[in-house]
Amino acid sequence: MPQILLIPPKLLKRKNYQAMIFNLIRGQEGTFIFRNLFAKLDNGAGAEVDLLDNGRLGCAVSLSGILLLNGLIGGMHATVDSTEKDMLKNGWAELEPGKDWLNTPWQEIKPLLKNKIGAVIVWEKQTDKEGIEYSHIGFYADDDFAISNDSATHRMPMKHHITFGLPGHTGFRRIEKIYWHPSLNNE
């Protein structure tokens, strides 16, 4: 017989949030849950499209989905800009606002993230093959690692180096902003 609780249990916000982040990358094949987001263009009269291009553009949806499931933002988003706006509206704060993160070496950033697994990282904008500039967003995981959508190869969230490699190497990407929510301090 199931146990009847007179007082509902207190959910552990930080622990559940961090578990969901790491569960994005558990298992041999990862998770496909944030790979597609279908919409009709032209106010519903146009063609049906996959806004995420089968996972290629899924970083904001996977991150905002986890934030939404944990009550840390108001909705799920398909762009980094709209995700950031929702985060700021819902109590997220930039770590050291105004700091020139782009020109700060990772070794100097790392101590600021101690005990902040799940901090949200926005990386510098890059330009794709078509000349379109785009942002990228993900979670701080631990040590020198982050978890974000792998747009090129796997098209799902993967664990990777916090700057996608060392300066001067292919794929290196500097950190532009780091966000933290104060309610995640309370455990």
Beta strands, then each sheet from edge to edge (+ up, - down):
strand 1: 38-40
strand 2: 48-50
strand 3: 93-94
strand 4: 120-127
strand 5: 133-142
strand 6: 145-150
strand 7: 156-161
strand 8: 175-180
sheet 1: 1+ 2-
sheet 2: 3+ 8- 4+ 5- 6+ 7-
end
